[in-house]
Amino acid sequence: MSTEPDAPVEVVQAVPVEAGEAPKIPLGAQETIAEPAKLLRIASMVRELLEETRHAPIDEEGRKRLADVYQRSVEELGESISEDLKEELATLAPPVDTVPTESEIRIAQAQLVGWLEGLFHGIQAAMFAQQAAARAQFEELRRRGLPSGQSDDAPPDGPPRSGQYL
């Protein structure tokens, strides 16, 4: 696993794994995030904008500016995610073509923040499922007993034999 902030993150669906069976990733479940740090920065900015707009009335120029920031945020997010996530985002965060009312811009921002939080929860759930599957596989290997590396015919008090003919 890479520790770079812009390393791609892959979100996969959790699939139940039987003991001793390798996990299977269903085809079409390859939701990816190319730039997680960028995604987090945009999410923080949109969340902060939403908080700020809750506390004060917004004039027409402010609503225009917020609509522009909202639109640019959606476009930037689209560059950081896979095609299937981009389609989902497009249906949940439609473009704002006119000067929105205060309530329209607040709803649009809240919807975007909610989608981003859902995306983050999905990433966390996928990571948890992957860890659980890996832990189950490790426990299955441990239960079966790992091979010791020595053959059964090695002398008990001498060094282990290194090859078949030696």
C-alpha positions in Angstrom: 0.0 0.0 0.0 1.4 3.4 -0.9 1.6 6.2 1.6 1.6 8.9 -1.0 -1.3 11.4 -0.6 -2.2 11.2 -4.3 -1.9 7.5 -4.7 -5.0 6.0 -6.4 -7.5 4.5 -4.0 -9.7 1.6 -5.2 -13.1 1.0 -3.7 -14.4 -2.5 -4.0 -17.6 -4.1 -2.9 -17.4 -6.4 0.1 -17.9 -10.0 -0.9 -18.4 -12.8 1.7 -15.4 -15.2 1.8 -15.6 -18.8 2.8 -12.8 -20.1 5.0 -9.9 -21.1 2.8 -11.3 -19.3 -0.2 -9.6 -16.3 -1.9 -11.8 -13.2 -2.1 -13.5 -12.5 -5.4 -13.9 -8.9 -6.7 -17.0 -8.7 -8.9 -16.5 -7.3 -12.3 -17.8 -3.7 -12.6 -17.1 -2.9 -9.0 -13.9 -1.0 -9.8 -14.8 2.4 -8.4 -11.5 4.3 -8.2 -10.3 7.6 -6.9 -7.2 8.9 -8.7 -6.4 11.9 -6.3 -7.7 11.3 -2.8 -5.9 14.3 -1.4 -7.6 16.6 -3.9 -11.0 15.0 -3.1 -10.4 15.7 0.6 -9.5 19.3 0.0 -12.6 19.9 -2.1 -14.8 18.2 0.4 -13.4 20.4 3.2 -13.9 23.5 1.2 -17.5 22.7 0.2 -18.3 21.7 3.8 -16.9 25.0 5.0 -18.8 27.0 2.4 -22.0 25.3 3.4 -21.4 26.2 7.1 -20.7 29.9 6.2 -23.8 30.2 4.0 -26.0 29.0 6.9 -25.1 31.9 9.1 -25.8 34.9 6.8 -28.1 36.0 4.0 -26.5 35.9 0.6 -27.0 38.6 -2.0 -27.2 37.9 -5.7 -23.5 38.4 -6.4 -22.7 36.0 -3.5 -25.0 33.4 -4.9 -23.4 33.8 -8.4 -20.0 33.3 -6.8 -21.2 30.3 -4.8 -22.7 28.8 -7.9 -19.4 29.2 -9.8 -17.5 27.6 -6.9 -20.0 24.8 -6.7 -19.7 24.1 -10.4 -15.9 24.2 -10.4 -15.9 21.8 -7.4 -18.1 19.3 -9.2 -15.8 19.5 -12.3 -12.7 19.1 -10.2 -14.2 16.1 -8.4 -15.1 14.6 -11.8 -11.4 14.7 -12.8 -10.4 12.7 -9.6 -12.8 9.8 -9.8 -13.6 6.9 -12.0 -16.2 7.0 -14.8 -18.9 5.2 -12.8 -18.5 7.6 -9.9 -18.5 10.5 -12.3 -21.9 9.4 -13.7 -23.3 9.1 -10.2 -22.0 12.5 -9.2 -23.6 14.0 -12.4 -27.0 12.7 -11.5 -26.8 13.8 -7.9 -25.1 17.2 -8.5 -26.6 18.7 -11.6 -25.1 21.9 -13.0 -26.4 25.3 -11.7 -27.2 27.3 -14.9 -29.0 30.3 -13.5 -28.4 32.5 -10.4 -29.7 30.1 -7.6 -31.8 31.2 -4.7 -30.3 31.0 -1.2 -32.1 27.7 -0.5 -31.1 26.2 -3.9 -27.4 26.8 -3.4 -27.6 25.5 0.2 -29.4 22.4 -1.0 -26.9 21.8 -3.8 -23.9 22.2 -1.5 -25.5 20.0 1.2 -26.2 17.4 -1.4 -22.6 17.5 -2.6 -21.2 17.3 0.9 -23.6 14.3 1.6 -22.4 12.5 -1.5 -18.7 13.1 -0.6 -19.3 11.8 3.0 -21.0 8.7 1.5 -18.1 8.2 -0.7 -15.7 8.4 2.3 -17.8 6.0 4.2 -17.8 3.6 1.3 -14.0 3.7 1.2 -13.8 3.0 4.9 -16.3 0.1 4.6 -14.3 -1.4 1.7 -11.1 -1.1 3.6 -12.7 -2.8 6.7 -14.1 -5.6 4.5 -10.7 -6.2 2.9 -9.0 -6.2 6.3 -11.6 -8.7 7.6 -11.1 -11.0 4.6 -7.3 -10.9 5.0 -7.7 -11.6 8.7 -10.0 -14.5 8.0 -7.5 -15.9 5.5 -4.7 -15.5 8.0 -6.6 -17.2 10.7 -7.5 -20.1 8.3 -3.8 -20.5 7.5 -3.0 -20.4 11.2 -5.7 -23.0 12.0 -4.4 -25.4 9.3 -0.8 -24.9 10.6 1.9 -23.4 8.6 4.6 -25.8 7.2 7.7 -25.7 9.4 10.1 -25.8 6.5 11.7 -29.1 7.6 11.1 -32.4 6.1 9.8 -35.3 8.2 12.9 -37.4 7.5 15.4 -34.7 8.8 17.5 -35.9 11.8 16.0 -34.5 15.0 19.3 -33.4 16.5 21.3 -32.6 13.4 21.0 -29.7 10.8 18.1 -30.0 8.4 18.8 -31.5 5.0 19.1 -28.9 2.3 18.3 -31.0 -0.7 17.0 -34.4 -1.9 20.5 -35.9 -2.6 22.6 -34.4 0.2 
